[in-house]
Amino acid sequence: MAAPNPNIGEIRPVIRQLDETAINRIAAGEVVERPASAVKELLENSIDAGARRIEVAVSDGGKTLIAVSDDGCGIAAEELPLALSRHATSKIDGSDLLNINSFGFRGEALPSLGAVGRLTITSRVAGRDAATVCVSGGRIEAVRPAALRVGTVVELKDLFYATPARLKFMRSDRAEAQAIVDVVKRLAMAEPFVSFVLRDVSGGGEGRIVFRADAETGDLFDALHGRLATVLGKEFIDNSIAIDAEREGLHLTGYAALPTYSRGSAVTQYLFVNGRPVRDKLLFGALRGAYQDFLSRDRHPAAALFLDCDPHRVDVNVHPAKSEVRFREPGLARGLIVSALRHALAGEGHRASSTVSVATLGAFRPESVSPRIYQMERPTQRVIGAVSESQPPAFAEAAVPYARQEDPAQADEQVQHPLGAARAQVHENYIISQTSDGIVIVDQHAAHERLVYEKLKRQMAENGVAAQALLIPEIVELSEADAARLLDMSEDLSRLGLTLEPFGGNAVAVRETPAILGQVDAKAMLTDILDELDDLGDSQTVQVRIEAILSRVACHGSIRSGRWLRSEEMNALLREMESTPHSGQCNHGRPTYVELKLSDIERLFGRR
């Protein structure tokens, strides 16, 4: 039994209006969660003001100082007090809350910051004198003249000094500083034509530059390419695919990494809606769904994707921090992301990320080399003869009996292929192939497993999913809402071999299940589907299970490790890999081959 509420006594509680200071402190709890939240709000204000250069300085992870200066349009002296009042904004007029084309629009950030910290705003509008205003713990001082060449400078000192309990929930200075870096990087990706500089001035002085991104030039795609290379690194760009797709008024651009460039967590996933960085579960679910056929569950894709649409088709006013959005047509947004990424990945064919070969080269450890004995660098004929006599005849043919090419002309032609010509098989599982400028090492089992899997998927797509009728339909009792949701998507489930029908009340009858799954626990499957609908807004449970079965079938039906292959069999496998999408990685996202350039091999042996 719950304890009685101590705030409710015998005397009836009185409803009272909170004062402005208390209201702002409550609002600050939603808008300003930590120093990084304050940086985000101030940066967005600078961008909305048309700034082309923004500098941020922080001290002690932003706890003692956050300073943001820009070259934007500025704030007039007479408007400074108004800017510090709640729900005062220049971004919208309030007539249409869906037609939002700016980062900020709620008018809560500055008064919230002034309520919990010591805030100073100095600004100048072109052609007018600069002015400054201070607010501390919600108390606003008079506007005074100031000296400033252009734009606005906002200084926030002693964040949460007015609400000291909040300071106990702050993380270490390093963790808070890293969160600020992440915020600056996300906004830098969203605005490639704006320069960003982030300094850590802990301890005083000029501090050190933590992050810098100069304004890019060229068209939007060129600018985005350069900015992502700066923020995420050249390695990400080199192993990513450009995305540019449109469907029914939604436009998706950006870069998505190859499956073999996956990560152990989702930290390299950046999603933007109309230029706004968001953390939306629908979009993250779509990204995961696009890669689900290429990565195991413990691996995560890397991507920076920008979804643009008419502002009326997406609601950004669903969370004070503006990090979540709601789409009018969520299925359309999800479908565009999944189809665009899968199409782009298929277009890359057998390509694997360059990091695979880099990791391979890094695995080599050179032996310690003894000092040269120059008299022995050029062996004598007697030594050469002794070595020759110790070698058995036809050594190469004995070691790799199936690597020899019958037709030299054909061998030379195959070397020109992307995966080259097979030269040897070692340990009954690895094919050594020679290309025009290096060698390729192929895992024959993993490669053939992928080829068989893709073939099985094509056959299923062409012939449909066979369903097995249950002798006695399984009746599953659900809540009214869950039953309605499942029946609403019954048509989609039926195409995957799962047939549902209403059975009266809140029950549904499962009449058919996908034949390839064998015996199915219908209730558990429906529960998984509902959980996925709650989590992602869509369900791929049945599709995923079917593809998992196909993957296992492919594993058992592929070339096993330990089998010797003839030269023509190895080359046939290489040619099929070149013509099959996604053959650069196995069904679990691991690479099926490693390519080493001749120049890299020569460096291993000290030739370069």
N, C-alpha and C positions, 0 to 999 in steps of 0.2 A: 504494500500500500504506500502511495506517495506521501511524503511529509507535507504538512500544511504549508502554504505559501506564507513566509514571514512578513511579506509586504501587505498582506490583507488582514486587517484586524476587525474589531467590532465597528470602528468608525468607517463609513463609506469613503473609499478613495476619491479624491477630487481630480478631475481632468484639468490640466494646466498646459499652457503654451510654453515650450522650451525657449530659452533665449537664443539669440543668433550664435553666440559663442559655442554653446552646447550642440546646436544643430550642426555647425561646421565641424566640430570635433567628431561627431557621429559619422558625418559624411566622409571625413578623412579616413575613417576606418575602412571604408569601402573602396575609396579612390586611391589612397596612399597606403599600400600594404607594407612597403619597405622602401629603402632609398631608391632602388631601381624603378619603382613605380613613379616616384617624383621626377626622376630623370626622363622617363617616358613622356609624362604629361608636359614637361617644359620643352622637350625636343619637338613634340607635336605642335605646340604653340608656335615655335620658331618656324617650322616648315609651313604651317598655315599662313604665317606672316610673309611668305615669299622669300625667306632667307636662302642665300646661295652659299653661305659659309657659316658653320655653326661650331663653336668651341665649347667643350665641357671640361670643367675642372672639379675633381672630387677629393675629399680628404677623409681618411679613416673609413673607407668603404661607403662614403656619402653620409655618414652619421653626423659629422661635425660641419661639413661644407659640401654644398652642391652649387656650382656656378655655371650658368649657361648664357653665353653671349652670341648674338647673331647680327646679321646685316639686313634684317627684314624691314618692313614698313614702319614699325614702331607704334607706340601708343601715345596719343595726345595727353598733355598734362591734365586737362580737365576730365579725362576719362579714366585716369589711374584709380581713383577711389571706386568708381563703378566696376572696374575690372576685378576688384577684390570682394565684390558682393556676389552672393550665390545666384546662380542661374542668369548671370549677365554674360552675354557672348556676342561677338561680331560675326559668328559663323553661320547662324540661321536666324530667320525672323519668327519662327514658331508656327508658321502657317502650314508647313509640310514636313513632318518629322521623318519622312522616308527619303526625301530628296536631299540627302546629305553628301556633299562632295569635299568635305574637309575631315581632318583627323579629329579635332575637337568640336563639340557642339553642346555639351551639357552645362558649361559654365560653372563647374564645381572645383576644378583643379586649384586655381590660385587661392580662393578663400579657404579651401581645405588645408593647403600648405601653410597659409598664414595662421590658421587656427592651432596648429601643432608644432610650429617652428618659428624661427625669426626670419622673416622674408623681407627682402628689399628689391624693389623693381626700379630700374633706371632706364628711361627710354627717350628716344627723340624721333619725331616725325620730320621728314625732309622739309626744309624751309622754316622750321620753327625751333625754339630753344628746347633743350633737354630738361627733364624733370625727374624727380625721384620720390618714392613713397615707401614707408616702412610699416610693417605690421608684425606684431609680436604677440603670440598667444591669443590672436583674435582682436587685439587692440590696434586700430589704425591711427597712424600719426598724420600730421598735415603734409601736404605735397610741398616740396621745396625745389628750387632751381638746382640744376646739376650740370656737370660737364660730360658730354658724350658726343662722339663724332657721328655715329650712325647706329640705327637699329635699337636693340634692347639687351640689357644685361639683368639677369635675375640671379640673386644670391639667396640661398636658403641655408641658414646656419642652425646648428643644434636641433636637428629634426627630432620630433617627439619630446622636446624638453617640456612642453605643456602637458603631455600625457606620458609621464615617465614609465608607467606600467608597460607601455608598448615596447620600450627599449629592451625589456627582459626577453622579448620574443625575437630580437634580432640575432642573426647568425654572426659568425666571425667577420672581421673586417675583410679578410680575403674572399670569403664566400659572397658577401654583399658587393664587393668590388667586381667579382666575376659576373654577378647578375647584372650589374650596370653595363659591363662590356657587352653582354649578350643583347641587351636592349638597344644599345647604340649600333651594334652590327645589324640587327634586324631592320631598324629604320634606315640605315645606310644602304641596305639592299633594296628597300622600297623606293629610295630617292637617289638614283645613281648620278644625277646631275648636280647634287649638292655635296659640298665638301664637309667632312666631319673630322674633328680632332678631339680626342679624349686624353686628358692628362690626370695623373695622380700626383697631387700636391701635398700629400701627407708629409708633415715635417717642415712645411714652408718652402719658399722659393718657387722657381719655375716648375719644379717637379719633373716627371718623366712622361713621355708620350707613350700611352698604353695602346692606342689604336689611332690610325690615320687613314683616311680614304679621300683622295683628291677627286674633284668633280670630273666625271667622264665626259667625253665628247662623242659626236656621231649620232646615228639614229638610236632608237630606244633599245633594240636588240644588241647592238654593238656596245652601248653604254652598260647594259645589264651584264654582258659577257665580261667586260673589264672590271665591273664592280664585284661580281661574284668571285672572280679570280683574286681580287684583293682581300675580300672578306673570308672566303672559304678556302682559298689556296688554288694554285695552278693545277695541283693534282686532281682536285674535284672537277675542274673544267675539262681536263684531258680525259677523264673517265666518265663523262656525262654526255647525254644526248639532248640536243636542243628540242624543245617542245613548242609547237605553235598549232593550235587546233581551235576550231570554232563550231558551235552548235546552238542553233535557235537563240542567238543573241548573247550567248556566253562565250567568252574568249579566254583560252588558257595558254599562257606562255611560260617560259622558264627553262630550267635544266633539271634532268633526272639522271641519277647515276646508274651505271651498269650494275646488274645484280652481284657480280663478283667484287664490287666496291662497297659491299654492305658493311654495316656497323653493328656493334654489340648492343647499342641503345638507339633511341630515336632522337638524339641530340642534334643530328644534322638534317633535320626536317624543318623546312621553313615554308610557311604557307601564308599567302596574302590575298585579301579580297578587296578589290578596288584600291589597291595600294596600301591597305591597312594590314599590319602583321596580326594574325589571329591564331588562336589555339582552339580550333573547332573540331570536335570529335567526328563530325560527319566527313570533313575533308581528310583528316588523318586516317579515318577508316577507309576512305576511297583509295588513298595512297597505299595503305597496307593491302587492300584488295587487289590492286593492280599488280603487285609483286608476289601475291600469295602462291603463285605457281612456280616461282623461281627461288624462293628463300625459305629456309626452315624457320620455325616459330621464334627461335632465339636470335635471329638476325633481322636487321632493320634497314630499309633503303635510305639513301641520302637524296635529297631533292630540295630545290628552291622553285616553287610554283606560284604563279600570279594569275588569279582568276578575276576577270573584269566583266561587269555587267551593268545594266541600268540600275541606278541606286534604288529605284522602286521595287526591284526584284529581290532585294536583300535588306533585312532589318538589322542595323548595327546597334540599335538602342535597346539591347536586352541585358546588358551588364554594365555596371558603373565603370569598370576598367576598359570596356569596349573591346575585350579580347575574344568575345564570342559573337557569332552572327546567326541569323536564321534566314534560310532561303525560302522564297515563295514556292519554288519547285526543287526541293532537295534531291529528288531522284535524277533530275536533269544535270545538276552540278556533279553529283557522284558519278553518273554514267559518263560524262565528258572526261573526267579525270581518269577513270579506269580505262576507257577505250583509247584515249589519246596516248597514255603511257604504254599500254600493251602494243598498240600499233607502232610506236616509236621503238620499243624494245625488239619487236619482230623485225623491223627494218635494219637493225644492226647485225642480223644474221648470227654468225658464230663468234662475234667479237667478245673478247674478255678484257678486263681492265689491265692497264699497264702495271698496276701495283703487284700483280701476280708474279711477273718476271722480276720486279724489283725485290720482292720478298725472297724469290728463289736465289737471286744473286747474293742477297744478304745472308743466306743460309750457308754459303760457301765460306770456309775458313782456311786461308792459305797456311800451308805448312811453314815451319821455320826454315829458312834457307841458310845453308852454310856459306861462308865466304867463298868466293870463286877461287879456284886453283887454275890460274890462267894457262898453265902448261897443258891442262887436260881439256880445255875447251874444244879443241879440235882433235877428236879421237884418231888414233893411228889405224892403218889398214888391218893390223894384227888384231886390234880390239874389235873392229867392225866385223872381221871374219869370225871371231870367237862368239860374238853375240848372234850372228846369223846362223851359226851351226847349232846354237842352243835353242833356236825357235823351231817348232814343228812345221812341216810344210802345210801350205793352204790354211794358215791359222784363221784368217778372217772368215773363210767359208765354213770352217768347223764351228766357230763361235756363234755365228749368226746365219744358219743355213737358209733362212727364208728372206734375207735382206737383199740378196743379189737381184739386180734387174736383168731380165732377159733381153730387153731392147734398149740400148743406150740412148737412142734418139727419144724414145718414149720417156725415159727417166729424166732427160734434160728438160723435156716439155713439162713434166709434172713438178719439177723444182720451181717453176714460175707460178704455180698455184699458191694462194695465201698460206695453206698449211703444208705446202711442199710435197716432196716425194719420200716415201718410206724407205729408210736405209737399214733399220734393224729393229728387233724386238728384244727387250731385256726383261728378265724376271717374269717372263710369261704374262706381262700385263702392260708394259710401257712401250709404246711405239716411238722410235727415234726417227724424226723426219728432217730432211734437209730442205731449206728454203733458199731463195736467191741471196739472202743476206744474213742467214743465221740457221738455227735449228729449232725444232718444235718437239716437245715431249708430250705425248698424249696418253692419258689414262684410258685404255681401251674399254674397260668395263663401264666407267662413268659416262664416257662419250656415247657408247652404244645404248646405254640405259636411257639417255636423253632422247636419242633418235627414235627408239621404240615408243617411248612415252608420247612424243609429239605425233607419231603415226596413229597411236591409239586414240588420242584426242581428236584428230582429224576424222577418224572413222566414226567416233561417237557424235561429232557435230553433223556429219553427213547423214547418219542413220537414226539419230535420236537416242534417247535413253530408254532402254527397255524396262518396263514396269512389271512387277509380279503382283498378281491379285492375291490378297489375303483370304484364306478359306473362311475365317471369321474376322470381320473387321474389328480393329482395336478401338475401343471407345476411350477417349481421354477427356476427363473433366478439367475445365479451366475456369478462370474468372471470365466475366462477361466481356471485359475489355480485351483480354488475351485471345479469346475465341474469335472476336470480331476482327482483330488484327490478322490472325492466321487465315481466316476465310477471305479477307480482302486480298490476300496475296496467293490464294489457292491456284489461280491460273498460272502464275509463274512457277509455283512448286510442281504443278502437274507436268510442265514441260521437262522437269528433272526426274519424273517418275514417281513423285509423291502426291497421291490423290487424297484430298480431304473433302468431307461433306459435313454440313450441320446435322446434329443428331438430337436436337431439341434441348431447350434450356441453354446451359453454358458448355455443353459437350460437343466435341467434334469426332467424327468417325474417320479413321485412317483406313482406306480401302485398298490402296496400292502403295508399294514402296519400290525404290530402285532395285532391279534384279541383281545388279552387280554387287550390292552391299550385303546380299544374303539375308540372314535373320537380323531383324532390326528391332531395337527397343524403341517403339514409336513415341512413347511418352517422353523418354529422355531426349530424343531427337527434337520433338516439338519444344521442349524446355530450352534446349540449346538455341533453337531458332529465335525464340522469344527473347532470350538473354542478349543475343546479337542485335536484335531489333532495338532493344533498350540502349545498348552500348553505341551502336553505329548508325542506327536509323535504317538499316538494311540488313539482309541476311544472306550469307553465302554458305551456310552450314552444309546444306545438301550437296552443293557443287563441290565444296572442299572435300567432303567425304568421298564422293565419287572419284575425284581426281587423286585422292590418296590411294584408293584401290587401284586405279590405273597405274600409278607410280610403282606400287608393289608388283603388279603384273609385269610392268616394264623391266623391273629389276630382275625378276626370275627369267624373263624371256630374252635377256641381253647376253652378249658375249661375256663369259665368266673369266675371272682372273685364273691364270694357270693354263690357258689354252694357247697353243702355238698358232700363229696366223701365217698364211702364205703372203708373199709380196703383194699379189693382186688383191687379196682380202684387206690388207692394211691400207692400200691406196684407195680402195673402194670406200672404206670407212672414212678416210680423210675427205674424199670428194663429197660424200653425203653430209658430213659435218658442215662443209662450206655452203651447202645449199639448204640447210635446215635452220630456221630461226631458233635462237636461244641455245644452240648447241655448245656455246662457250662455257656453260655451267651445267652441272648435273641437276637432278631434281631437288637437291637440297641447297643449291646456291654455291656449291664449291666449284672451282674451275675444272674443266675437263682437259685443258692443255696449258702448257707453259711455253712461251716463246722467248728465246734468248738470241739477241742480235750478235753477229760475229764480232762487232767492236767490243761488246761487253765481255764476251768470252776471251778475247785477246787481252783485255785489261786484267782478267783473272790470272792470266799466266805472265803478266808483266810485259807484254809485248807493246803496250801503249802507255 
